[in-house]
Amino acid sequence: MGFEIGIFVRVSLLFGSLTGAAYCVLHAPVTYFILVGVGVVMQVSELIRYVSKTNTELAQFVLAVRYRDFSQHFNERDAPTSVKQLRRAFNEINTTFKRLSNEKEAQYQYLQTILELVDTGILSYNAQGEVEWMNESLKKMLNLPYLRNIHALVRRDPGLHQVVTQLKTGESTLTQLHLGKTPTRVLLSATAFRVDGRLSTLVAFQNVNVAVAETETEAWQKLLRVMTHEIMNSVAPITSLADTLKKRLQFAATPLAHGQSPAGVADAELLEDVAMGVDVIRNRSEGLLKFAETYRNLSKIATPTFSTVPVRDLFEGIRQLMQYGLQQKGITLEVLIKEPKLTLEADPHLIEQVLINLVLNAAEAVKERAQPRIQLSAFPGDNDRTALEVTDNGIGIPPEVVANIFVPFFTTKKNGSGIGLSLSKQIMQLHKGSIRVHSAEGEGSVFHLQF
């Protein structure tokens, strides 16, 4: 607005000067004509200077925006009124751009720091294969300080180059890196994005060796703890009993030293003690052998034979098999199927084994309840895939026990083997399914089978 008023004033003055000059040409003296002419020249000069200065400042502002140079400041205090508003607008726009630029730079630095700190390798390259960015984790993983083009991987690991270049957006694949003495398993995931009209591909390299090793180590530690506990429980009494028998035999072998006759060595009481001790040692040894046999069976479940199994028939078979024994204990077995025609693709014999084990565990949990009840239910689960549940109103499972119930040989039962739930989990994994438990102490448990 000020800029337009300034132009209007100057044009008006110029027009007035020109009119006065015309009048002087006709009527005024020569001196007056000269003075008016000088005034006209000064007004034109001022107008040219004003427009030139304004254009210069406008050009400086446009260049500053173009090259993102927001350090420039336009003086408002000493500027003419007509220019002051223009300079104030320049400074406000400058400040806004500077703030936005600082925020963008801060976000970029923050994101770059995060990507440098994560263990996952990150690689970004364009449609020509030129590498735009790679973080430190990837450099260490590939043992490369720098990678100019993705196709340079052909010389270091042809297999990796082929997998990376053929990986489609949204897909993931597991491959191996052969850049060191020991191959490294890596999970690759790809995504695409567009910046300034240019298409780029982002690939994430996740080292799964560490995760798998940690999981396997934890599983082995749990297994060894349980096995050590079971073996020590058997070996300790065997050792103690063997030591007792040895002392008894040594005592009986020196009858004269104790005032006994030689015939006392073979007395009936000693023979009975020895026979009993040998029986105990044999029984515990057989228990250890059975324990080892159970462990061996755990590792070689037969390959499932899949077929379409009506859930109604599966539950009816379990009912007929378990009903009598449960009735003898006063336990009610309920069957609930929301869709009568519900089926699942499974090995019926293996799934029966899982359900029998779960029902037996539930029967153990409800035996002290006033109204013991077990329920078999089936319904469409996630993605309309069949789900089965075994529910009881038993004593529930303590939280510290829930974490270990699927560990081989872990059991809280006095005569339990600790492999029932481990076998059940392995069978469900063979069916590409899962088994989960939800339990509350004093309320009961629910074992959920998802196929």
Helices and strands as residue ranges (DSSP letters): H 2-26, H 30-66, H 81-117, E 121-126, E 131-134, H 136-142, G 150-152, H 153-156, H 158-166, E 172-177, E 184-195, E 198-207, H 208-252, G 256-258, G 262-266, H 268-298, E 307-310, H 311-328, E 332-337, E 343-346, H 348-366, E 373-380, G 382-384, E 386-392, H 399-402, H 420-430, E 434-440, E 444-450
